[in-house]
Amino acid sequence: ARAEVEEQTGLSDKLKEIAQAKGVTLPSSPDSEMQAMMQRMQSASGAEFDQMYVRESGVNGHEKLDKVMSTVKSQAKDANLKSVAQAAH
């Protein structure tokens, strides 16, 4: 989990840097879907938490990230965004 946090933090930092350079304001908090998932995970413990983490972060989260980054790679005109999408894959 720690390695995953570090990887996603690096990706997030790079996207924030690009957004700032382009004058784009990113959301400052998770959306309602993510907040609900986080609340479910906070109430879980032990094996239940482990299973939920693998399902939500390890599978669902990566599927969402892959879909978004595939779209960025195929449609973005900005070379920096394309580079980030390539690195995320």
Buried (B, 14 or more C-beta within 10 A) or exposed (E): EEEEEEEBEEBEEBBEEBEEEEEEEEEEEEEEEEEEBEEEBEEEEEEEBEEBBEEBBEEEBEEEBEEEBEEBBEEBEEEBBBBBBEEBE
